[in-house]
Amino acid sequence: MYRERRATLRGAVLWASVSDGGAGRVLPDGCLDLLFSSRSGLLVAGPDRSAYLTASAPGERWLGLRLPPGTGPAVFGVPADELRDRRVPLDAFWGRAATEVAERLGDRPTGAALEAVVAARLAAAGGPDPLGGRVAALLAAGATVTATAAEVGLGPRALHRRSQALFGYGPKTLARILRMRRALALARTGVGLAEVAARSGYADQAHLTRDVRELAGVPPAALLRR
C-alpha cells in the first residue's frame, strides 16, 4: 500500500505506506526525505545515486515528506553530500530537539504535523538556498550543465561544489537522474520507448535503457510493468 499527495510546502510531496514485507525499489530523485517509521522512529533519507532497495517488516507503517531538490540541507542543517546513499536517525543531527519532536508527534504522526516541523526549521534557517530551486528547475527542463552554470552565474567548479552541498552530487549526475524521471513519466503516459528516448534527450532507445539500468538497477520495461 502506497499513496502520495502534494504537500502544502511548495514542491514537496507527502507519502505514506504500509509494508507487506516485500522488497521495494526507490528511484533516485535528488531529494531528501523526513521519514517516520512505526519501528524505527524519525529518520532522514539522503539523496541516492542509484535505486535504494527497501526491506521493511510486514505491517510497518511509513510516513514521509519528500522535500524539493536543494531544500533538505536548510531543514536538516547538513550538506546533502554527507547524507548521500544513507538513512540516518534524525537525532544524529538535531540531538535533543529530535527527541522533543518525536514526543510531540507521537506514534501516529500526521502529514500536517511533519510539514509543521519542516516549516519551522526552514523559517529558522531563513529558507532554502534559492540556487537549489533554480538549478534543479533548469536541469529538469533539459538544460545542459554548461547552460545552467551560465544562467545562474557560476563557473563549472563553483556549480559542482554548490550542487554537491545542495543535492548530494554534481550537476551532471543530477541532470541524468532528472532526465530519467522525466523519461519514465512520459513512458507511463503510453508513449513508446523509442519516442521517449528522442523526446527526453537520449541518443536512442539503447542509450535510454542503459542509463535507466545504471540508475534504477533494472531496464525501463521492468519499471513500467510495476
C-alpha positions as CSV (number, residue, x, y, z in Angstrom):
1,M,0.0,0.0,0.0
2,Y,1.5,3.3,-1.1
3,R,-0.1,6.7,-1.7
4,E,1.2,10.2,-2.1
5,R,-0.1,13.7,-2.5
6,R,1.2,17.2,-2.8
7,A,2.2,18.9,0.4
8,T,1.4,22.5,1.2
9,L,5.2,23.2,1.1
10,R,5.9,24.2,-2.4
11,G,7.4,21.3,-4.4
12,A,7.2,18.8,-1.6
13,V,5.3,15.5,-1.6
14,L,3.7,13.7,1.4
15,W,3.6,9.9,1.1
16,A,2.5,7.0,3.3
17,S,2.8,3.3,3.0
18,V,2.2,0.1,4.9
19,S,4.7,-2.7,4.2
20,D,3.7,-6.1,3.1
21,G,7.1,-7.4,3.9
22,G,8.3,-7.5,0.3
23,A,11.3,-5.6,-1.1
24,G,10.8,-2.1,-2.7
25,R,12.8,0.0,-5.1
26,V,13.1,3.7,-4.5
27,L,14.5,5.6,-7.6
28,P,17.0,8.4,-7.1
29,D,15.5,11.9,-7.3
30,G,17.9,14.4,-5.9
31,C,15.7,14.8,-2.8
32,L,16.0,14.4,1.0
33,D,13.0,13.0,2.9
34,L,12.0,13.3,6.5
35,L,10.6,9.9,7.4
36,F,8.7,8.3,10.2
37,S,8.7,4.5,10.7
38,S,6.5,2.8,13.2
39,R,9.5,0.6,14.1
40,S,12.5,3.0,13.8
41,G,11.0,6.4,14.6
42,L,12.2,9.6,12.8
43,L,14.8,9.2,10.0
44,V,16.4,11.2,7.3
45,A,16.7,9.7,3.8
46,G,19.6,11.2,1.9
47,P,19.9,11.6,-1.9
48,D,20.6,8.3,-3.7
49,R,22.8,7.9,-6.6
50,S,21.1,4.7,-7.7
51,A,17.9,2.8,-6.7
52,Y,17.6,2.1,-2.9
53,L,16.2,-1.3,-2.1
54,T,13.9,-1.3,0.9
55,A,13.3,-4.1,3.3
56,S,10.5,-3.4,5.8
57,A,8.8,-5.7,8.2
58,P,5.2,-6.7,7.4
59,G,2.8,-4.1,8.7
60,E,5.5,-1.5,9.3
61,R,3.9,2.0,8.7
62,W,5.8,4.7,7.0
63,L,5.1,8.4,6.6
64,G,7.4,10.7,4.6
65,L,7.8,14.2,3.5
66,R,9.9,14.4,0.3
67,L,11.5,17.8,0.1
68,P,12.1,19.5,-3.2
69,P,15.7,19.2,-4.5
70,G,18.0,21.6,-2.8
71,T,15.8,22.2,0.3
72,G,16.9,19.4,2.6
73,P,20.2,21.0,3.7
74,A,18.4,24.0,5.2
75,V,16.0,21.8,7.1
76,F,18.5,19.3,8.5
77,G,21.5,21.5,8.9
78,V,24.0,19.4,7.0
79,P,25.2,19.4,3.4
80,A,23.4,16.9,1.2
81,D,26.6,15.0,0.2
82,E,27.0,14.0,3.9
83,L,23.7,12.1,3.6
84,R,24.3,10.6,0.2
85,D,23.1,7.0,-0.1
86,R,22.3,6.9,3.7
87,R,19.3,6.6,6.0
88,V,20.2,8.3,9.3
89,P,18.2,8.8,12.6
90,L,17.1,12.4,13.0
91,D,18.7,12.7,16.4
92,A,22.1,12.4,14.8
93,F,21.6,16.0,13.6
94,W,19.1,17.6,15.9
95,G,20.0,15.9,19.2
96,R,17.6,16.7,22.0
97,A,15.4,18.7,19.5
98,A,14.7,15.4,17.6
99,T,13.6,13.8,20.9
100,E,11.2,16.7,21.6
101,V,9.8,16.5,18.0
102,A,9.3,12.7,18.4
103,E,7.5,13.2,21.6
104,R,5.3,15.8,20.1
105,L,4.4,13.7,17.1
106,G,3.6,10.6,19.0
107,D,3.4,7.1,17.4
108,R,0.9,8.1,14.7
109,P,2.0,11.5,13.2
110,T,0.0,13.2,10.5
111,G,1.4,14.7,7.3
112,A,0.4,18.1,8.6
113,A,2.5,17.6,11.7
114,L,5.6,16.6,9.6
115,E,5.1,19.7,7.5
116,A,4.9,21.9,10.5
117,V,8.2,20.6,11.8
118,V,9.9,21.2,8.5
119,A,8.3,24.7,8.1
120,A,9.6,25.7,11.5
121,R,13.1,24.6,10.6
122,L,13.0,26.3,7.3
123,A,11.8,29.6,8.9
124,A,14.6,29.4,11.5
125,A,17.2,28.8,8.7
126,G,15.9,31.8,6.6
127,G,14.5,29.5,3.9
128,P,16.3,27.2,1.4
129,D,19.2,28.4,-0.7
130,P,17.4,29.8,-3.8
131,L,20.1,28.4,-6.0
132,G,18.9,24.9,-5.4
133,G,15.5,25.5,-6.9
134,R,16.9,27.4,-9.9
135,V,19.5,24.7,-10.8
136,A,17.0,21.9,-10.3
137,A,14.3,23.6,-12.5
138,L,16.8,24.3,-15.3
139,L,18.2,20.7,-15.3
140,A,14.7,19.2,-15.0
141,A,13.6,21.2,-18.1
142,G,16.5,19.6,-20.1
143,A,19.1,22.5,-19.9
144,T,22.7,21.4,-20.2
145,V,25.1,21.8,-17.3
146,T,27.0,24.4,-19.2
147,A,23.9,26.4,-19.9
148,T,22.7,26.0,-16.3
149,A,26.0,27.3,-15.0
150,A,25.8,30.4,-17.3
151,E,22.2,31.0,-16.3
152,V,22.9,31.1,-12.6
153,G,26.2,33.0,-13.0
154,L,28.6,30.3,-11.7
155,G,31.6,28.7,-13.2
156,P,31.7,24.9,-13.6
157,R,33.7,24.3,-10.5
158,A,31.6,26.5,-8.3
159,L,28.4,25.0,-9.6
160,H,29.7,21.5,-8.9
161,R,30.7,22.4,-5.4
162,R,27.4,24.1,-4.6
163,S,25.5,21.2,-6.2
164,Q,27.3,18.7,-4.0
165,A,26.1,20.5,-0.9
166,L,22.6,21.1,-2.2
167,F,21.7,17.9,-3.9
168,G,24.4,15.3,-2.8
169,Y,26.1,15.1,-6.2
170,G,27.3,17.2,-9.0
171,P,25.0,18.8,-11.7
172,K,25.8,16.1,-14.3
173,T,24.6,13.3,-12.0
174,L,21.5,15.3,-11.0
175,A,20.8,16.0,-14.7
176,R,20.9,12.3,-15.5
177,I,18.6,11.4,-12.6
178,L,16.1,14.1,-13.6
179,R,16.2,13.1,-17.2
180,M,15.5,9.5,-16.3
181,R,12.5,10.6,-14.2
182,R,11.2,12.8,-17.0
183,A,11.5,9.9,-19.4
184,L,9.7,7.4,-17.2
185,A,6.9,9.9,-16.6
186,L,6.5,10.3,-20.3
187,A,6.6,6.5,-20.9
188,R,3.8,6.0,-18.3
189,T,1.5,8.0,-20.5
190,G,1.8,5.3,-23.2
191,V,4.5,6.9,-25.4
192,G,6.8,4.2,-26.9
193,L,10.3,4.0,-25.6
194,A,11.9,5.0,-28.9
195,E,10.0,8.2,-28.9
196,V,10.5,8.7,-25.2
197,A,14.3,8.5,-25.8
198,A,14.1,11.1,-28.6
199,R,11.9,13.5,-26.7
200,S,13.9,13.2,-23.4
201,G,17.4,13.9,-24.9
202,Y,18.8,10.4,-25.2
203,A,20.8,9.4,-28.3
204,D,18.5,6.4,-28.9
205,Q,16.4,3.8,-27.1
206,A,19.5,1.8,-26.3
207,H,21.0,4.8,-24.5
208,L,17.8,5.3,-22.5
209,T,17.8,1.6,-21.5
210,R,21.4,1.7,-20.5
211,D,21.0,4.8,-18.4
212,V,17.9,3.7,-16.6
213,R,19.5,0.3,-15.9
214,E,22.5,2.0,-14.3
215,L,20.4,4.4,-12.2
216,A,17.5,2.2,-11.3
217,G,19.0,-1.3,-11.4
218,V,16.5,-2.6,-13.9
219,P,15.6,-1.7,-17.5
220,P,12.7,0.7,-18.2
221,A,10.3,-2.0,-19.3
222,A,10.6,-3.7,-15.9
223,L,9.8,-0.4,-14.1
224,L,6.8,0.3,-16.3
225,R,5.4,-3.2,-15.6
226,R,5.4,-2.3,-11.9
